[in-house]
Amino acid sequence: MSAIATPETETVIGSQLAQPWNVIIHNDPVNLMSYVAHVIRKIFGYPEKKAKELMIQVHEQGRCIAWSGAREQAEHYVRELHSYQLLATLQKAD
């Protein structure tokens, strides 16, 4: 039995895919804070001040939302962060 696509189901599926996703960077005991700020600047293109603010948030609160947007781009950012040995996850935005 196959489902028949209707405008209503396509809208629901489309809106689920369009929901923003958060890229979360988690604190770890291994990487230096300067390294974390450097990686944030390199991956997201943020200015130094913004990267340092996010790095401090990770250090003090254990995590930060580094970016929000489309799921595909968020998945790419998480893979990039992992390639720099940073702990990062994806979470559906509220």
Steps between C-alpha positions, in 0.01 A plus 500: 500500500649835402409845624365747254657844522247777540560872536426468871758224563759673281454819704547313829812322376636821348447695823670225704806517276500880513504513881826646627763278658759607757868414482612452860863501607567321828778560749783249516805475725744454212495803271639840593253789506706687240480197270121482540465870414729453199292208368174692549642790297629268228181294458228762549690809384414690817706800606746448786271662760204272417722190495641588843150558641389156379820340633445659845140378499620145425759524777267645764168334413625178346350568159392768256280526195753598236262518204133443406353430160425235241566141603730415210729796574486424874609140435789632292612730783487215753718284273744790461520550878561128547784517247667751734446265795227713660195339655192628318142384457188591306173591670164606364438865589205565729 
